Amino acid sequence: MVQATPLLLMLFLALGAHGLQATQQCKLTGQWQNDLGSNMTIYEVNEKGDFTGMYLTAVSASSSEIKESPLVGSQQL
């Protein structure tokens, strides 16, 4: 029985982790900032996983004013 214990533990963890994936979901809403200082804001995610938001880059090779860009996406549910 001692030799079967690691195998049963691995099987239990694999099956348990698979079951958790269907119930857990990332919360995307909010403000996000990357290492370069660019900002992304994600508004509400609907029941189908679609969302909208705004993106503002902090990186530019131009001296022109940087404007926010609309953001659309979909989260795989």
N, CA, C and O of each residue as an XYZ file, in Angstrom:
308
protein
N       0.826     -1.193      0.000
C       0.000      0.000      0.000
C       0.867      1.252      0.000
O       0.470      2.273     -0.561
N       2.037      1.191      0.616
C       2.916      2.354      0.679
C       3.348      2.779     -0.720
O       3.473      3.975     -0.983
N       3.579      1.827     -1.621
C       3.997      2.160     -2.978
C       2.861      2.775     -3.785
O       3.123      3.556     -4.700
N       1.635      2.457     -3.483
C       0.486      2.978     -4.219
C       0.116      4.397     -3.773
O      -0.550      5.120     -4.514
N       0.537      4.799     -2.580
C       0.159      6.106     -2.049
C       0.601      7.266     -2.943
O      -0.222      8.139     -3.218
N       1.863      7.326     -3.418
C       2.231      8.443     -4.306
C       1.412      8.467     -5.597
O       1.062      9.543     -6.082
N       1.104      7.303     -6.157
C       0.302      7.235     -7.374
C      -1.109      7.743     -7.122
O      -1.649      8.501     -7.928
N      -1.705      7.337     -6.019
C      -3.049      7.800     -5.689
C      -3.065      9.302     -5.411
O      -4.020      9.987     -5.777
N      -2.031      9.811     -4.774
C      -1.935     11.245     -4.500
C      -1.858     12.033     -5.801
O      -2.543     13.045     -5.952
N      -1.032     11.581     -6.744
C      -0.904     12.252     -8.038
C      -2.232     12.224     -8.793
O      -2.633     13.225     -9.386
N      -2.909     11.084     -8.771
C      -4.189     10.960     -9.448
C      -5.222     11.898     -8.822
O      -5.970     12.564     -9.537
N      -5.261     11.949     -7.512
C      -6.194     12.829     -6.811
C      -5.920     14.294     -7.149
O      -6.855     15.051     -7.412
N      -4.643     14.701     -7.145
C      -4.299     16.087     -7.453
C      -4.639     16.442     -8.899
O      -5.132     17.537     -9.171
N      -4.382     15.533     -9.810
C      -4.679     15.789    -11.223
C      -6.178     15.936    -11.441
O      -6.614     16.845    -12.147
N      -6.962     15.062    -10.848
C      -8.415     15.150    -11.007
C      -8.982     16.348    -10.262
O      -9.911     16.997    -10.744
N      -8.439     16.640     -9.109
C      -8.901     17.789     -8.340
C      -8.589     19.095     -9.027
O      -9.431     19.993     -9.043
N      -7.408     19.231     -9.594
C      -7.023     20.459    -10.288
C      -7.884     20.658    -11.526
O      -8.247     21.790    -11.847
N      -8.214     19.583    -12.224
C      -9.065     19.691    -13.411
C     -10.446     20.228    -13.038
O     -11.019     21.030    -13.775
N     -10.971     19.799    -11.922
C     -12.281     20.261    -11.478
C     -12.286     21.717    -11.076
O     -13.307     22.388    -11.223
N     -11.180     22.225    -10.574
C     -11.110     23.619    -10.160
C     -11.080     24.582    -11.346
O     -11.568     25.706    -11.236
N     -10.524     24.165    -12.460
C     -10.395     25.046    -13.607
C     -11.749     25.537    -14.096
O     -11.859     26.680    -14.542
N     -12.755     24.727    -14.027
C     -14.060     25.107    -14.529
C     -14.765     26.102    -13.612
O     -15.648     26.833    -14.062
N     -14.391     26.141    -12.339
C     -15.075     27.013    -11.399
C     -14.332     28.316    -11.139
O     -14.948     29.278    -10.682
N     -13.052     28.385    -11.408
C     -12.286     29.587    -11.150
C     -12.088     30.383    -12.431
O     -11.948     29.816    -13.515
N     -12.079     31.703    -12.293
C     -11.951     32.578    -13.444
C     -11.143     33.794    -13.025
O     -11.281     34.282    -11.903
N     -10.309     34.276    -13.914
C      -9.523     35.472    -13.635
C     -10.430     36.686    -13.571
O     -11.377     36.798    -14.349
N     -10.149     37.583    -12.661
C     -10.871     38.846    -12.598
C     -10.050     39.860    -13.391
O      -9.000     40.308    -12.931
N     -10.525     40.218    -14.573
C      -9.780     41.110    -15.458
C     -10.060     42.584    -15.204
O      -9.226     43.430    -15.529
N     -11.203     42.907    -14.636
C     -11.578     44.306    -14.479
C     -10.599     45.049    -13.579
O     -10.085     44.506    -12.601
N     -10.356     46.308    -13.938
C      -9.475     47.144    -13.143
C      -8.405     47.798    -13.992
O      -8.472     47.795    -15.221
N      -7.428     48.352    -13.324
C      -6.331     49.042    -13.996
C      -5.067     48.203    -13.917
O      -4.726     47.664    -12.864
N      -4.375     48.101    -15.052
C      -3.160     47.317    -15.160
C      -2.060     48.197    -15.710
O      -2.311     49.038    -16.572
N      -0.844     48.016    -15.223
C       0.298     48.787    -15.708
C       1.469     47.839    -15.949
O       1.773     46.987    -15.115
N       2.132     48.000    -17.121
C       3.278     47.136    -17.411
C       4.584     47.781    -16.944
O       4.572     48.875    -16.379
N       5.694     47.110    -17.178
C       7.004     47.571    -16.710
C       7.438     48.892    -17.337
O       8.257     49.609    -16.760
N       6.899     49.222    -18.511
C       7.285     50.452    -19.196
C       6.377     51.629    -18.846
O       6.602     52.748    -19.309
N       5.352     51.379    -18.031
C       4.463     52.450    -17.590
C       3.203     52.609    -18.420
O       2.422     53.527    -18.172
N       2.981     51.738    -19.402
C       1.742     51.804    -20.179
C       0.583     51.313    -19.310
O       0.750     50.424    -18.475
N      -0.592     51.907    -19.521
C      -1.756     51.601    -18.694
C      -2.889     51.009    -19.506
O      -3.156     51.441    -20.627
N      -3.553     50.018    -18.934
C      -4.721     49.397    -19.538
C      -5.810     49.364    -18.479
O      -5.587     48.921    -17.353
N      -6.990     49.837    -18.855
C      -8.143     49.788    -17.960
C      -9.192     48.912    -18.600
O      -9.596     49.147    -19.739
N      -9.636     47.903    -17.875
C     -10.669     46.994    -18.370
C     -11.922     47.240    -17.545
O     -11.919     47.156    -16.317
N     -13.009     47.552    -18.282
C     -14.301     47.762    -17.645
C     -14.969     46.412    -17.404
O     -14.297     45.382    -17.453
N     -16.229     46.395    -17.154
C     -16.965     45.176    -16.825
C     -16.859     44.101    -17.916
O     -16.922     44.397    -19.110
N     -16.698     42.861    -17.479
C     -16.698     41.697    -18.373
C     -18.104     41.115    -18.329
O     -18.616     40.806    -17.253
N     -18.745     40.960    -19.516
C     -20.121     40.452    -19.519
C     -20.159     38.932    -19.365
O     -19.116     38.289    -19.247
N     -21.366     38.361    -19.368
C     -21.538     36.925    -19.111
C     -20.937     36.039    -20.205
O     -20.696     34.854    -19.975
N     -20.692     36.605    -21.395
C     -20.059     35.849    -22.480
C     -18.536     36.001    -22.464
O     -17.841     35.350    -23.243
N     -18.018     36.855    -21.583
C     -16.576     37.060    -21.486
C     -16.067     38.245    -22.278
O     -14.867     38.522    -22.266
N     -16.959     38.959    -22.974
C     -16.551     40.126    -23.754
C     -16.323     41.320    -22.836
O     -17.034     41.498    -21.847
N     -15.326     42.139    -23.171
C     -15.058     43.326    -22.367
C     -14.559     44.467    -23.240
O     -14.145     44.267    -24.382
N     -14.607     45.664    -22.673
C     -14.069     46.858    -23.321
C     -13.196     47.583    -22.315
O     -13.220     47.286    -21.121
N     -12.436     48.525    -22.806
C     -11.583     49.306    -21.929
C     -10.816     50.345    -22.715
O     -11.178     50.688    -23.841
N      -9.758     50.839    -22.111
C      -8.904     51.854    -22.726
C      -7.445     51.467    -22.505
O      -7.090     50.849    -21.501
N      -6.600     51.853    -23.482
C      -5.166     51.583    -23.388
C      -4.411     52.864    -23.656
O      -4.716     53.576    -24.613
N      -3.433     53.167    -22.829
C      -2.595     54.351    -22.985
C      -1.141     53.920    -22.884
O      -0.676     53.493    -21.827
N      -0.429     54.038    -24.001
C       0.973     53.645    -24.010
C       1.839     54.734    -23.389
O       1.518     55.919    -23.482
N       2.903     54.341    -22.776
C       3.868     55.291    -22.219
C       5.107     55.355    -23.100
O       6.045     56.094    -22.800
N       5.117     54.587    -24.184
C       6.281     54.488    -25.054
C       5.947     55.115    -26.407
O       4.953     54.758    -27.040
N       6.789     56.054    -26.840
C       6.552     56.694    -28.132
C       7.866     57.228    -28.683
O       8.728     57.683    -27.931
N       8.010     57.167    -30.002
C       9.180     57.740    -30.670
C       8.832     59.101    -31.249
O       9.645     59.708    -31.946
N       7.633     59.579    -30.967
C       7.143     60.838    -31.519
C       6.978     61.865    -30.410
O       6.789     61.506    -29.248
N       7.048     63.111    -30.760
C       6.824     64.170    -29.780
C       5.351     64.554    -29.721
O       4.969     65.414    -28.928
N       4.520     63.926    -30.552
C       3.079     64.200    -30.559
C       2.431     63.693    -29.274
O       2.949     62.802    -28.601
N       1.286     64.289    -28.956
C       0.535     63.871    -27.780
C       0.082     62.417    -27.944
O      -0.402     62.025    -29.006
N       0.240     61.646    -26.909
C      -0.206     60.248    -26.919
C      -1.656     60.223    -26.465
O      -1.991     60.759    -25.409
N      -2.510     59.603    -27.259
C      -3.933     59.528    -26.941
C      -4.310     58.107    -26.544
O      -3.698     57.132    -26.980
N      -5.341     58.021    -25.701
C      -5.848     56.706    -25.302
C      -6.468     55.998    -26.498
O      -7.064     56.625    -27.374
N      -6.315     54.691    -26.515
C      -6.891     53.859    -27.571
C      -7.990     52.986    -26.966
O      -7.846     52.495    -25.846
N      -9.097     52.788    -27.709
C     -10.135     51.878    -27.217
C      -9.613     50.441    -27.228
O      -8.791     50.060    -28.061
N     -10.103     49.683    -26.303
C      -9.669     48.297    -26.130
C     -10.899     47.399    -26.117
O     -11.850     47.667    -25.382
N     -10.892     46.344    -26.914
C     -11.964     45.345    -26.882
C     -11.323     43.960    -26.828
O     -10.248     43.742    -27.387
N     -11.976     43.049    -26.164
C     -11.414     41.712    -26.061
C     -12.441     40.716    -25.563
O     -13.604     41.050    -25.335
N     -11.987     39.495    -25.402
C     -12.854     38.426    -24.926
C     -12.044     37.488    -24.043
O     -10.924     37.105    -24.383
N     -12.618     37.130    -22.924
C     -11.997     36.199    -21.996
C     -12.579     34.817    -22.251
O     -13.797     34.653    -22.324
N     -11.711     33.830    -22.385
C     -12.200     32.460    -22.573
C     -12.753     31.963    -21.254
O     -12.040     31.906    -20.252
N     -14.017     31.606    -21.257
C     -14.663     31.146    -20.034
C     -14.642     29.650    -19.915
O     -15.149     29.102    -18.936
